[in-house]
């Protein structure tokens, strides 16, 4: 393993342990460079954003090899640590997760998001023990490369509105969060939770770092950190904001034949040229 990747892994571990980490999520090299230029100390990838940029729906609709290529392009575009969203690992077995992690580490990433959604209406989540094995396999795969991955273990009772009521949903999340930390995860990721009261409840009960995803209408990051979150990521929201801006720009140009919408946020030819200077 190259020394720079080892250093980046240690640096990213330290950021997560320190907490209060606000993490942007890139969907291509250009968005990664923009986030890096803004001063973010690390960058995540967004699986949904990458899928959308390739004309596909979210939810493991993109081929694993295509996702790995996009992750590698993002890693190559920046100097800061990059953590990769690998959805549910592109395969159900622990061995398949390990293969995906091998490829992600070889692409230069120093962390992963790994979710427990199976994409099945009948059995929406992996069994807790199965997911523990998948997390352990991811950890072992990173270790074989000498990379101490930051594993952000996503659990989806809130995402899928599972359980008969809020209390049951919270109990499911606590059970899974504790189990995933025991299996070797560094953080428990609970999207789309943004209620500070429930965040505090989970943070206290899980007994380890939890991470959240920003959404329109969410409290400011400082409130979520104060409630117990160690990390807040943008997820696919920045990409969706860009799609909304592009939609409005397209409508304005089409309807008015003027360039006001372009001029409002125009980045500048020289700025873009400089942004992508060889490194």
ROGUVEX-497321 format. One record per residue (C-alpha): x, z, y. Coordinates in steps of 0.2 Angstrom, whole numbers, plus 5000, padded with zeros to 4 digits. Layout:
N
atom c1: X	c3: Z	c2: Y
...
This chain:
279
atom c1: 5000	c3: 5000	c2: 5000
atom c1: 5007	c3: 4996	c2: 5017
atom c1: 5012	c3: 5011	c2: 5028
atom c1: 5000	c3: 5005	c2: 5042
atom c1: 4985	c3: 5007	c2: 5031
atom c1: 4990	c3: 5024	c2: 5025
atom c1: 4992	c3: 5029	c2: 5043
atom c1: 4976	c3: 5022	c2: 5048
atom c1: 4967	c3: 5031	c2: 5033
atom c1: 4975	c3: 5048	c2: 5038
atom c1: 4970	c3: 5045	c2: 5056
atom c1: 4952	c3: 5041	c2: 5052
atom c1: 4951	c3: 5056	c2: 5041
atom c1: 4957	c3: 5067	c2: 5055
atom c1: 4943	c3: 5059	c2: 5067
atom c1: 4930	c3: 5063	c2: 5054
atom c1: 4936	c3: 5081	c2: 5051
atom c1: 4937	c3: 5084	c2: 5070
atom c1: 4918	c3: 5079	c2: 5072
atom c1: 4909	c3: 5072	c2: 5087
atom c1: 4914	c3: 5054	c2: 5081
atom c1: 4904	c3: 5040	c2: 5090
atom c1: 4907	c3: 5025	c2: 5079
atom c1: 4902	c3: 5007	c2: 5084
atom c1: 4898	c3: 4994	c2: 5070
atom c1: 4904	c3: 4976	c2: 5071
atom c1: 4897	c3: 4961	c2: 5063
atom c1: 4912	c3: 4949	c2: 5066
atom c1: 4929	c3: 4948	c2: 5074
atom c1: 4922	c3: 4946	c2: 5091
atom c1: 4911	c3: 4961	c2: 5091
atom c1: 4926	c3: 4971	c2: 5084
atom c1: 4937	c3: 4966	c2: 5098
atom c1: 4924	c3: 4970	c2: 5111
atom c1: 4922	c3: 4988	c2: 5103
atom c1: 4940	c3: 4991	c2: 5102
atom c1: 4943	c3: 4985	c2: 5120
atom c1: 4930	c3: 4997	c2: 5126
atom c1: 4941	c3: 5011	c2: 5119
atom c1: 4932	c3: 5016	c2: 5103
atom c1: 4945	c3: 5024	c2: 5091
atom c1: 4938	c3: 5017	c2: 5075
atom c1: 4926	c3: 5004	c2: 5070
atom c1: 4913	c3: 5002	c2: 5056
atom c1: 4906	c3: 4986	c2: 5049
atom c1: 4887	c3: 4984	c2: 5048
atom c1: 4881	c3: 4976	c2: 5032
atom c1: 4864	c3: 4971	c2: 5040
atom c1: 4873	c3: 4963	c2: 5055
atom c1: 4885	c3: 4953	c2: 5044
atom c1: 4870	c3: 4947	c2: 5033
atom c1: 4860	c3: 4942	c2: 5049
atom c1: 4875	c3: 4933	c2: 5056
atom c1: 4876	c3: 4923	c2: 5040
atom c1: 4857	c3: 4919	c2: 5040
atom c1: 4853	c3: 4931	c2: 5027
atom c1: 4842	c3: 4947	c2: 5025
atom c1: 4849	c3: 4964	c2: 5024
atom c1: 4849	c3: 4973	c2: 5007
atom c1: 4863	c3: 4965	c2: 4996
atom c1: 4857	c3: 4948	c2: 4999
atom c1: 4875	c3: 4942	c2: 5004
atom c1: 4887	c3: 4938	c2: 4990
atom c1: 4900	c3: 4952	c2: 4988
atom c1: 4915	c3: 4940	c2: 4990
atom c1: 4907	c3: 4934	c2: 5007
atom c1: 4905	c3: 4952	c2: 5013
atom c1: 4923	c3: 4956	c2: 5008
atom c1: 4929	c3: 4941	c2: 5018
atom c1: 4919	c3: 4947	c2: 5034
atom c1: 4926	c3: 4964	c2: 5032
atom c1: 4944	c3: 4957	c2: 5030
atom c1: 4941	c3: 4947	c2: 5046
atom c1: 4936	c3: 4962	c2: 5056
atom c1: 4950	c3: 4972	c2: 5049
atom c1: 4962	c3: 4959	c2: 5054
atom c1: 4955	c3: 4957	c2: 5072
atom c1: 4959	c3: 4975	c2: 5077
atom c1: 4972	c3: 4988	c2: 5077
atom c1: 4961	c3: 5003	c2: 5075
atom c1: 4955	c3: 5010	c2: 5058
atom c1: 4940	c3: 5001	c2: 5050
atom c1: 4927	c3: 5008	c2: 5038
atom c1: 4916	c3: 4996	c2: 5028
atom c1: 4898	c3: 4996	c2: 5024
atom c1: 4897	c3: 4991	c2: 5006
atom c1: 4878	c3: 4994	c2: 5004
atom c1: 4875	c3: 5001	c2: 4986
atom c1: 4892	c3: 4994	c2: 4980
atom c1: 4886	c3: 4977	c2: 4974
atom c1: 4882	c3: 4983	c2: 4957
atom c1: 4874	c3: 4997	c2: 4948
atom c1: 4888	c3: 5004	c2: 4937
atom c1: 4902	c3: 5015	c2: 4942
atom c1: 4914	c3: 5002	c2: 4936
atom c1: 4906	c3: 4989	c2: 4948
atom c1: 4908	c3: 5000	c2: 4963
atom c1: 4926	c3: 5003	c2: 4959
atom c1: 4929	c3: 4984	c2: 4959
atom c1: 4920	c3: 4983	c2: 4976
atom c1: 4931	c3: 4997	c2: 4983
atom c1: 4947	c3: 4989	c2: 4976
atom c1: 4943	c3: 4973	c2: 4986
atom c1: 4938	c3: 4983	c2: 5001
atom c1: 4954	c3: 4992	c2: 5001
atom c1: 4964	c3: 4977	c2: 4998
atom c1: 4955	c3: 4969	c2: 5014
atom c1: 4962	c3: 4984	c2: 5024
atom c1: 4947	c3: 4996	c2: 5026
atom c1: 4950	c3: 5015	c2: 5026
atom c1: 4933	c3: 5021	c2: 5023
atom c1: 4916	c3: 5016	c2: 5015
atom c1: 4898	c3: 5018	c2: 5017
atom c1: 4890	c3: 5019	c2: 4999
atom c1: 4871	c3: 5021	c2: 4998
atom c1: 4860	c3: 5028	c2: 4984
atom c1: 4846	c3: 5015	c2: 4986
atom c1: 4843	c3: 5004	c2: 4970
atom c1: 4831	c3: 4992	c2: 4979
atom c1: 4818	c3: 4995	c2: 4966
atom c1: 4800	c3: 5001	c2: 4969
atom c1: 4799	c3: 5010	c2: 4953
atom c1: 4815	c3: 5019	c2: 4954
atom c1: 4820	c3: 5018	c2: 4972
atom c1: 4836	c3: 5029	c2: 4971
atom c1: 4850	c3: 5031	c2: 4958
atom c1: 4849	c3: 5046	c2: 4948
atom c1: 4859	c3: 5060	c2: 4956
atom c1: 4871	c3: 5061	c2: 4942
atom c1: 4873	c3: 5042	c2: 4941
atom c1: 4877	c3: 5042	c2: 4960
atom c1: 4889	c3: 5056	c2: 4958
atom c1: 4899	c3: 5045	c2: 4945
atom c1: 4898	c3: 5030	c2: 4957
atom c1: 4905	c3: 5041	c2: 4971
atom c1: 4919	c3: 5047	c2: 4960
atom c1: 4923	c3: 5030	c2: 4955
atom c1: 4925	c3: 5025	c2: 4973
atom c1: 4936	c3: 5039	c2: 4976
atom c1: 4947	c3: 5035	c2: 4961
atom c1: 4948	c3: 5017	c2: 4966
atom c1: 4955	c3: 5022	c2: 4983
atom c1: 4967	c3: 5034	c2: 4976
atom c1: 4974	c3: 5021	c2: 4965
atom c1: 4979	c3: 5011	c2: 4980
atom c1: 4986	c3: 5027	c2: 4989
atom c1: 4972	c3: 5026	c2: 5001
atom c1: 4962	c3: 5042	c2: 5005
atom c1: 4946	c3: 5034	c2: 5009
atom c1: 4933	c3: 5042	c2: 5020
atom c1: 4917	c3: 5041	c2: 5009
atom c1: 4901	c3: 5042	c2: 5019
atom c1: 4888	c3: 5044	c2: 5006
atom c1: 4871	c3: 5038	c2: 5011
atom c1: 4856	c3: 5045	c2: 5004
atom c1: 4839	c3: 5037	c2: 5008
atom c1: 4824	c3: 5049	c2: 5006
atom c1: 4821	c3: 5048	c2: 5024
atom c1: 4824	c3: 5029	c2: 5025
atom c1: 4811	c3: 5026	c2: 5011
atom c1: 4799	c3: 5040	c2: 5016
atom c1: 4801	c3: 5048	c2: 4999
atom c1: 4793	c3: 5064	c2: 4994
atom c1: 4775	c3: 5071	c2: 4997
atom c1: 4779	c3: 5078	c2: 5014
atom c1: 4793	c3: 5082	c2: 5026
atom c1: 4798	c3: 5098	c2: 5016
atom c1: 4800	c3: 5089	c2: 5000
atom c1: 4810	c3: 5075	c2: 5009
atom c1: 4822	c3: 5088	c2: 5016
atom c1: 4824	c3: 5096	c2: 4999
atom c1: 4828	c3: 5080	c2: 4991
atom c1: 4841	c3: 5076	c2: 5004
atom c1: 4849	c3: 5093	c2: 5003
atom c1: 4850	c3: 5092	c2: 4984
atom c1: 4858	c3: 5075	c2: 4985
atom c1: 4869	c3: 5079	c2: 4999
atom c1: 4877	c3: 5094	c2: 4991
atom c1: 4879	c3: 5084	c2: 4975
atom c1: 4888	c3: 5069	c2: 4983
atom c1: 4900	c3: 5081	c2: 4992
atom c1: 4904	c3: 5089	c2: 4976
atom c1: 4907	c3: 5072	c2: 4968
atom c1: 4920	c3: 5068	c2: 4982
atom c1: 4911	c3: 5061	c2: 4997
atom c1: 4917	c3: 5066	c2: 5014
atom c1: 4901	c3: 5065	c2: 5024
atom c1: 4882	c3: 5064	c2: 5019
atom c1: 4874	c3: 5049	c2: 5029
atom c1: 4855	c3: 5052	c2: 5032
atom c1: 4847	c3: 5037	c2: 5041
atom c1: 4836	c3: 5035	c2: 5051
atom c1: 4835	c3: 5054	c2: 5054
atom c1: 4836	c3: 5058	c2: 5073
atom c1: 4826	c3: 5074	c2: 5075
atom c1: 4838	c3: 5087	c2: 5081
atom c1: 4828	c3: 5101	c2: 5073
atom c1: 4829	c3: 5093	c2: 5056
atom c1: 4847	c3: 5088	c2: 5058
atom c1: 4851	c3: 5106	c2: 5061
atom c1: 4841	c3: 5111	c2: 5045
atom c1: 4850	c3: 5099	c2: 5035
atom c1: 4868	c3: 5102	c2: 5042
atom c1: 4865	c3: 5121	c2: 5038
atom c1: 4859	c3: 5119	c2: 5021
atom c1: 4870	c3: 5105	c2: 5015
atom c1: 4886	c3: 5114	c2: 5020
atom c1: 4896	c3: 5099	c2: 5024
atom c1: 4898	c3: 5086	c2: 5037
atom c1: 4883	c3: 5074	c2: 5040
atom c1: 4882	c3: 5058	c2: 5049
atom c1: 4868	c3: 5049	c2: 5058
atom c1: 4863	c3: 5032	c2: 5065
atom c1: 4858	c3: 5029	c2: 5082
atom c1: 4841	c3: 5021	c2: 5085
atom c1: 4831	c3: 5016	c2: 5100
atom c1: 4823	c3: 5032	c2: 5107
atom c1: 4836	c3: 5043	c2: 5099
atom c1: 4842	c3: 5058	c2: 5108
atom c1: 4860	c3: 5056	c2: 5116
atom c1: 4874	c3: 5058	c2: 5105
atom c1: 4879	c3: 5075	c2: 5112
atom c1: 4862	c3: 5082	c2: 5107
atom c1: 4864	c3: 5075	c2: 5089
atom c1: 4882	c3: 5083	c2: 5088
atom c1: 4876	c3: 5099	c2: 5095
atom c1: 4862	c3: 5099	c2: 5081
atom c1: 4876	c3: 5098	c2: 5068
atom c1: 4880	c3: 5079	c2: 5066
atom c1: 4899	c3: 5076	c2: 5063
atom c1: 4897	c3: 5057	c2: 5066
atom c1: 4884	c3: 5045	c2: 5074
atom c1: 4886	c3: 5027	c2: 5071
atom c1: 4877	c3: 5012	c2: 5080
atom c1: 4873	c3: 5004	c2: 5063
atom c1: 4865	c3: 4987	c2: 5066
atom c1: 4857	c3: 4992	c2: 5082
atom c1: 4871	c3: 4984	c2: 5093
atom c1: 4869	c3: 4967	c2: 5084
atom c1: 4850	c3: 4968	c2: 5086
atom c1: 4852	c3: 4972	c2: 5104
atom c1: 4863	c3: 4956	c2: 5105
atom c1: 4849	c3: 4946	c2: 5096
atom c1: 4837	c3: 4952	c2: 5109
atom c1: 4848	c3: 4947	c2: 5123
atom c1: 4850	c3: 4930	c2: 5116
atom c1: 4832	c3: 4928	c2: 5113
atom c1: 4828	c3: 4932	c2: 5131
atom c1: 4842	c3: 4921	c2: 5137
atom c1: 4836	c3: 4906	c2: 5126
atom c1: 4818	c3: 4909	c2: 5133
atom c1: 4824	c3: 4910	c2: 5151
atom c1: 4834	c3: 4894	c2: 5150
atom c1: 4821	c3: 4885	c2: 5141
atom c1: 4807	c3: 4890	c2: 5153
atom c1: 4816	c3: 4889	c2: 5169
atom c1: 4830	c3: 4877	c2: 5167
atom c1: 4841	c3: 4889	c2: 5177
atom c1: 4856	c3: 4899	c2: 5172
atom c1: 4852	c3: 4916	c2: 5179
atom c1: 4851	c3: 4924	c2: 5162
atom c1: 4868	c3: 4918	c2: 5157
atom c1: 4876	c3: 4923	c2: 5173
atom c1: 4869	c3: 4941	c2: 5172
atom c1: 4881	c3: 4945	c2: 5157
atom c1: 4893	c3: 4931	c2: 5157
atom c1: 4909	c3: 4937	c2: 5149
atom c1: 4921	c3: 4925	c2: 5157
atom c1: 4931	c3: 4911	c2: 5149
atom c1: 4948	c3: 4919	c2: 5154
atom c1: 4942	c3: 4936	c2: 5148
atom c1: 4937	c3: 4928	c2: 5131
atom c1: 4954	c3: 4919	c2: 5130
atom c1: 4963	c3: 4935	c2: 5133
atom c1: 4953	c3: 4945	c2: 5121
atom c1: 4958	c3: 4934	c2: 5107
atom c1: 4977	c3: 4933	c2: 5111
atom c1: 4987	c3: 4933	c2: 5095
atom c1: 4993	c3: 4950	c2: 5090
